[in-house]
Amino acid sequence: MLFPALKDPLLKTMLEAARLAGRELNRRRTSAVKTKMSMRDFVINMDYASDEVLRKILEERFPRIPYASEESGEPKPGTSGWCVDALDGTVNCFHGDVFWGVSIALLRDGIPEAGVVCLPALKMLFCASHSEPAWQVSWNLENRRRIHVGTYADLKSSSVWTDHNKLDPPLTRKVFGVLDKISLLPQIRVCCTASMMWLATGRIAGYIHPGPTPSDTAASILIVRKAGGIVTDKHRMPATPFSQPVIAATPMTYGELETKLRHLFF
């Protein structure tokens, strides 16, 4: 099999691992079972199956790199190692939606150095690293193409999406209320990684997550930046996987979006 020539060989292993986990998730979709539930979220057996696939591959190939994931425990600020979300968008996956994904990032001192996102139901792969731009890679790993954020002139003619802050539902409603006034048909798609890839490929103009975890954003922050987007925290500083909230947009819409949302976080 030919692999698209990448300057960063680490991305090859990350892409292969993400695709294998995606295949396992696709295979198990019809037998998904809830294993842990709360009022606002649940976990299914597929979360753990995907995590097992990713952990095995990454620990075998890179035994000295620590492994952290949503299932095994999120990494701490400033640490180095893998930051994995084995199944982002569990609710969507369980209910037969296609909007869910797998996220793998390599952190160095808390900053993403390489990132891969896989959307298994759509057979889409994305990657970027410190030495690579943002790419969409074909499902067979034989081709790639550069991706870029859109060139939307303003928010009124484009869509900005958001997500749930599970610990602060009123904040979620406030964010959505602002977006409903300033952008075209905002949505909550319950999958950070997929929503961020929609921004990175020019399908939407912006995305804000009012309460993400590190595994939600670690890979996506890097990919969106490498695709030409702006990703910050509430202080307008470059976002890290440990930032809350995360505000991401195209260069032409970021200023307006950040200004309209600023009062919600202070």
C-alpha positions as CSV (number, residue, x, y, z in Angstrom):
1,M,0.0,0.0,0.0
2,L,1.3,3.5,-0.9
3,F,1.1,6.1,1.8
4,P,1.0,9.8,1.0
5,A,4.5,11.1,1.6
6,L,4.4,13.1,4.9
7,K,7.3,14.9,6.4
8,D,6.3,13.7,9.9
9,P,6.5,9.8,10.0
10,L,4.6,9.8,13.4
11,L,1.4,10.8,11.5
12,K,1.5,7.5,9.6
13,T,1.2,5.5,12.8
14,M,-1.5,7.8,14.2
15,L,-3.5,7.6,11.0
16,E,-3.3,3.9,10.9
17,A,-4.3,3.6,14.6
18,A,-7.2,5.9,14.1
19,R,-8.5,4.0,11.0
20,L,-8.2,0.6,12.8
21,A,-10.1,2.0,15.7
22,G,-12.7,3.4,13.3
23,R,-13.1,0.1,11.6
24,E,-13.7,-1.6,15.0
25,L,-16.3,1.0,15.9
26,N,-18.1,0.6,12.5
27,R,-18.1,-3.2,13.1
28,R,-19.6,-2.9,16.6
29,R,-22.2,-0.2,15.9
30,T,-25.2,-2.6,15.7
31,S,-24.3,-4.2,19.1
32,A,-23.7,-1.0,21.1
33,V,-24.7,-1.3,24.8
34,K,-24.9,1.5,27.4
35,T,-22.5,0.7,30.3
36,K,-22.5,4.0,32.3
37,M,-25.2,6.6,32.5
38,S,-25.9,10.0,34.0
39,M,-28.5,12.7,33.5
40,R,-26.5,14.3,30.7
41,D,-24.3,11.7,29.2
42,F,-23.6,8.0,28.9
43,V,-20.8,5.6,27.8
44,I,-21.2,2.5,25.6
45,N,-19.1,-0.6,25.2
46,M,-17.7,0.8,22.0
47,D,-15.9,3.6,23.9
48,Y,-13.7,1.0,25.7
49,A,-13.3,-1.2,22.6
50,S,-11.9,1.7,20.6
51,D,-9.7,2.8,23.5
52,E,-8.2,-0.7,23.7
53,V,-7.3,-0.8,20.0
54,L,-5.6,2.6,20.2
55,R,-3.8,1.9,23.5
56,K,-2.4,-1.4,22.1
57,I,-1.1,0.2,18.9
58,L,0.4,3.3,20.4
59,E,2.0,1.6,23.4
60,E,3.5,-1.1,21.2
61,R,4.9,1.4,18.7
62,F,5.9,4.1,21.2
63,P,6.4,2.4,24.6
64,R,8.0,5.4,26.2
65,I,5.2,7.8,25.4
66,P,2.6,7.9,28.2
67,Y,-1.0,7.1,27.2
68,A,-3.9,9.2,28.5
69,S,-7.5,9.1,27.2
70,E,-11.0,10.0,28.2
71,E,-11.6,6.4,29.3
72,S,-8.3,6.0,31.2
73,G,-8.0,9.5,32.6
74,E,-7.4,12.9,31.0
75,P,-3.8,14.3,30.9
76,K,-2.8,17.1,33.3
77,P,-1.8,20.6,32.1
78,G,1.8,20.9,31.0
79,T,2.3,17.1,30.5
80,S,3.6,15.3,27.5
81,G,2.2,12.2,25.9
82,W,-0.8,10.9,24.0
83,C,-4.2,12.6,24.5
84,V,-6.9,10.4,23.1
85,D,-10.7,10.5,22.7
86,A,-11.5,6.9,21.5
87,L,-15.1,7.9,20.7
88,D,-16.2,11.5,20.6
89,G,-19.9,11.8,20.0
90,T,-21.0,8.6,21.8
91,V,-24.7,9.7,21.9
92,N,-24.7,10.2,18.1
93,C,-23.0,6.9,17.5
94,F,-25.4,5.0,19.7
95,H,-28.4,6.5,18.0
96,G,-27.2,5.9,14.4
97,D,-26.0,9.4,13.5
98,V,-22.8,9.6,11.4
99,F,-21.4,12.6,13.3
100,W,-18.9,11.0,15.7
101,G,-15.2,10.5,15.7
102,V,-11.8,9.4,17.1
103,S,-9.2,11.9,18.1
104,I,-5.5,11.3,18.7
105,A,-3.0,14.0,19.7
106,L,0.6,14.0,20.9
107,L,1.3,16.7,23.5
108,R,4.6,18.2,24.4
109,D,4.4,20.2,27.6
110,G,0.7,20.4,27.2
111,I,0.8,21.7,23.6
112,P,-0.4,19.6,20.6
113,E,2.5,18.6,18.4
114,A,0.7,16.2,16.1
115,G,-3.0,15.4,15.7
116,V,-5.3,13.0,13.8
117,V,-9.1,13.0,13.6
118,C,-11.0,10.1,12.2
119,L,-14.8,10.2,11.3
120,P,-15.4,6.4,10.8
121,A,-19.0,6.5,9.6
122,L,-18.0,9.0,7.0
123,K,-14.7,7.3,6.2
124,M,-12.9,10.6,6.6
125,L,-9.4,11.2,8.1
126,F,-7.6,14.4,8.9
127,C,-4.1,15.2,10.3
128,A,-1.6,17.9,11.0
129,S,1.6,18.4,12.9
130,H,4.3,20.9,13.7
131,S,6.0,20.1,10.4
132,E,2.9,19.5,8.3
133,P,-0.1,21.6,7.1
134,A,-3.6,20.3,7.6
135,W,-4.5,17.4,5.3
136,Q,-7.5,15.3,4.6
137,V,-6.3,11.7,3.9
138,S,-8.2,9.1,1.9
139,W,-9.7,6.1,3.8
140,N,-7.2,3.8,2.0
141,L,-4.3,6.1,3.1
142,E,-3.1,6.5,-0.5
143,N,-4.0,10.1,-1.2
144,R,-4.2,13.4,0.6
145,R,-5.4,17.0,-0.1
146,R,-4.8,20.3,1.7
147,I,-7.7,21.6,3.7
148,H,-8.5,25.3,4.5
149,V,-11.0,27.2,6.5
150,G,-13.6,29.1,4.5
151,T,-13.6,32.7,3.3
152,Y,-16.9,33.8,4.8
153,A,-17.2,37.6,4.9
154,D,-19.5,37.8,8.0
155,L,-21.4,35.7,10.5
156,K,-24.9,36.5,9.3
157,S,-24.3,34.6,6.0
158,S,-22.5,31.7,7.7
159,S,-23.1,29.2,10.4
160,V,-21.3,28.9,13.8
161,W,-21.8,25.8,15.9
162,T,-21.4,25.1,19.5
163,D,-21.7,22.3,22.0
164,H,-22.9,21.4,25.5
165,N,-21.1,22.4,28.7
166,K,-22.3,19.4,30.7
167,L,-21.4,21.1,34.0
168,D,-23.1,24.4,33.2
169,P,-26.2,23.9,31.0
170,P,-27.3,27.6,31.5
171,L,-24.0,28.7,29.8
172,T,-24.8,26.4,26.9
173,R,-28.2,28.1,26.4
174,K,-26.6,31.6,26.7
175,V,-24.0,30.7,24.0
176,F,-26.6,29.3,21.7
177,G,-28.8,32.3,22.2
178,V,-26.0,34.7,21.1
179,L,-25.2,32.5,18.1
180,D,-28.9,32.4,17.1
181,K,-28.9,36.2,16.8
182,I,-25.6,36.6,14.9
183,S,-25.2,33.6,12.7
184,L,-27.1,31.5,10.2
185,L,-28.8,28.4,11.7
186,P,-26.4,27.5,14.5
187,Q,-26.3,23.9,15.6
188,I,-25.3,21.8,18.5
189,R,-24.0,18.5,17.0
190,V,-22.6,16.9,20.2
191,C,-19.2,16.0,18.7
192,C,-16.4,18.5,19.1
193,T,-13.9,16.7,16.8
194,A,-16.3,16.4,13.8
195,S,-17.6,20.0,14.3
196,M,-14.0,21.3,14.3
197,M,-13.3,19.4,11.1
198,W,-16.3,21.1,9.5
199,L,-14.6,24.4,10.3
200,A,-11.2,23.2,9.1
201,T,-12.7,22.2,5.7
202,G,-14.7,25.4,5.2
203,R,-18.2,24.0,5.8
204,I,-18.9,26.4,8.8
205,A,-17.4,29.7,9.9
206,G,-16.8,29.0,13.5
207,Y,-17.2,26.7,16.5
208,I,-17.2,27.3,20.3
209,H,-17.1,24.7,23.0
210,P,-18.0,26.3,26.3
211,G,-16.6,23.4,28.4
212,P,-14.4,20.9,26.6
213,T,-12.1,18.3,28.0
214,P,-8.5,18.0,26.8
215,S,-9.4,14.9,24.7
216,D,-12.2,16.8,23.0
217,T,-9.9,19.5,21.5
218,A,-6.3,18.3,21.5
219,A,-6.0,17.2,17.9
220,S,-8.7,19.5,16.5
221,I,-7.0,22.7,17.8
222,L,-3.9,21.9,15.8
223,I,-5.7,20.8,12.6
224,V,-7.9,24.0,12.6
225,R,-4.9,26.2,13.1
226,K,-2.9,24.5,10.3
227,A,-6.0,24.9,8.1
228,G,-5.7,28.7,8.6
229,G,-8.2,29.1,11.5
230,I,-7.9,31.0,14.7
231,V,-8.4,29.1,18.0
232,T,-8.3,31.0,21.3
233,D,-9.4,30.9,24.9
234,K,-11.6,33.5,26.5
235,H,-8.5,35.9,27.0
236,R,-7.9,35.8,23.2
237,M,-4.7,33.8,23.8
238,P,-3.9,30.7,21.7
239,A,-6.1,27.9,23.1
240,T,-4.5,24.7,24.5
241,P,-6.4,21.4,25.1
242,F,-6.8,22.7,28.7
243,S,-8.6,25.9,27.8
244,Q,-12.2,26.6,28.6
245,P,-13.9,27.8,26.6
246,V,-12.4,27.2,23.1
247,I,-13.4,29.7,20.4
248,A,-12.5,28.8,16.8
249,A,-13.3,30.7,13.6
250,T,-12.0,31.8,10.3
251,P,-9.7,34.9,10.3
252,M,-12.5,37.1,8.8
253,T,-15.1,36.1,11.4
254,Y,-13.1,35.5,14.6
255,G,-13.1,39.1,15.7
256,E,-16.9,39.5,15.5
257,L,-17.6,36.2,17.1
258,E,-15.2,36.7,20.0
259,T,-16.6,40.2,20.6
260,K,-20.2,39.0,20.7
261,L,-19.4,36.1,23.1
262,R,-16.9,37.8,25.4
263,H,-19.5,39.0,28.0
264,L,-20.6,35.4,28.7
265,F,-17.2,34.4,30.2
266,F,-16.4,37.3,32.5
